Amino acid sequence: MKVETLKLQDFTEAKIKNEPNSKTSFSEILKESINKVAELEKDADNEIKKLATMETQDLHTTMIAIEKADLTFQMMMQIRNKIISAYEEIMRMQV
C-alpha cells in the first residue's frame, strides 16, 4: 500500500502566494473553499457507497476520504467562527 502525503493546495493561502497580483474577492475565495469542502464530502460518500456495495474492499481509502472530508469541514467551521467573531467585534466598535 502506497502512503501519500495530504496537501491542502486548493485552499486560499496557496492561491494567494502563487498569484500575488490577482484581484480575487473575499467572497469568491470563500465560495471556492466551500465548494472544495462539498466536493470532498461527495468523494467520501462515493467511497462509502463503493465499500457498502462491495465494489471495493479497500477500507483504508474509504477511511482516508472520510477523514479528509471531516478535517476540511472542521477547518471551514473554524474559519466561519473566526469570521463571525471578527464581525461581532467590528459591530461592537464605537464610531
C-alpha positions as CSV (number, residue, x, y, z in Angstrom):
1,M,0.0,0.0,0.0
2,K,1.4,3.4,-1.0
3,V,1.1,6.2,1.5
4,E,0.7,9.7,0.1
5,T,1.0,13.0,1.8
6,L,-2.1,15.1,2.2
7,K,-1.9,18.6,0.8
8,L,-4.5,21.4,1.1
9,Q,-3.2,23.1,-2.0
10,D,-6.7,24.1,-3.1
11,F,-7.2,26.5,-0.2
12,T,-6.7,30.2,-0.3
13,E,-3.3,30.6,1.2
14,A,-1.6,28.6,-1.6
15,K,-3.5,30.5,-4.3
16,I,-2.6,33.9,-2.8
17,K,1.1,33.0,-2.7
18,N,1.0,31.8,-6.3
19,E,-0.9,34.8,-7.7
20,P,0.2,38.0,-5.8
21,N,-1.3,40.4,-8.4
22,S,-4.7,38.6,-8.8
23,K,-7.8,40.5,-7.7
24,T,-9.9,37.8,-6.1
25,S,-12.6,39.0,-3.8
26,F,-13.1,37.5,-0.3
27,S,-16.5,36.1,-1.3
28,E,-15.0,34.3,-4.3
29,I,-12.3,32.7,-2.1
30,L,-15.0,31.7,0.4
31,K,-17.2,30.2,-2.3
32,E,-14.3,28.2,-3.7
33,S,-13.4,26.9,-0.3
34,I,-17.0,25.8,0.4
35,N,-17.2,24.1,-3.0
36,K,-14.0,22.2,-2.2
37,V,-15.4,21.0,1.1
38,A,-18.6,19.9,-0.7
39,E,-16.5,18.1,-3.3
40,L,-14.5,16.2,-0.7
41,E,-17.7,15.2,1.1
42,K,-19.1,13.9,-2.2
43,D,-15.9,11.9,-2.7
44,A,-16.2,10.4,0.8
45,D,-19.9,9.5,0.1
46,N,-18.9,7.8,-3.1
47,E,-16.2,5.8,-1.3
48,I,-18.7,4.7,1.4
49,K,-21.1,3.6,-1.3
50,K,-18.4,1.6,-3.1
51,L,-17.5,-0.1,0.2
52,A,-21.1,-0.8,1.1
53,T,-21.9,-2.3,-2.4
54,M,-18.7,-4.3,-2.3
55,E,-17.3,-2.6,-5.4
56,T,-14.1,-2.2,-3.4
57,Q,-12.8,-3.8,-0.3
58,D,-10.2,-1.1,0.4
59,L,-11.2,0.2,3.8
60,H,-8.1,2.4,4.0
61,T,-9.0,4.5,1.0
62,T,-12.6,4.9,2.3
63,M,-11.4,6.0,5.8
64,I,-8.9,8.4,4.3
65,A,-11.6,10.0,2.2
66,I,-13.9,10.3,5.2
67,E,-11.1,11.9,7.4
68,K,-10.2,14.3,4.6
69,A,-13.8,15.5,4.3
70,D,-14.1,15.7,8.1
71,L,-10.9,17.7,8.6
72,T,-11.7,20.2,5.8
73,F,-15.2,20.6,7.2
74,Q,-13.8,21.2,10.7
75,M,-11.4,23.8,9.3
76,M,-14.2,25.5,7.4
77,M,-16.2,25.7,10.6
78,Q,-13.3,27.3,12.5
79,I,-12.8,29.8,9.7
80,R,-16.5,30.6,9.9
81,N,-16.3,31.1,13.7
82,K,-13.3,33.5,13.2
83,I,-15.2,35.5,10.6
84,I,-18.3,35.8,12.8
85,S,-16.1,36.7,15.8
86,A,-14.4,39.5,13.7
87,Y,-17.8,40.7,12.5
88,E,-19.1,40.9,16.1
89,E,-16.0,42.7,17.2
90,I,-16.4,45.3,14.4
91,M,-20.1,45.8,15.3
92,R,-19.1,46.5,19.0
93,M,-16.7,49.3,18.0
94,Q,-17.9,52.8,18.8
95,V,-17.6,55.3,16.0
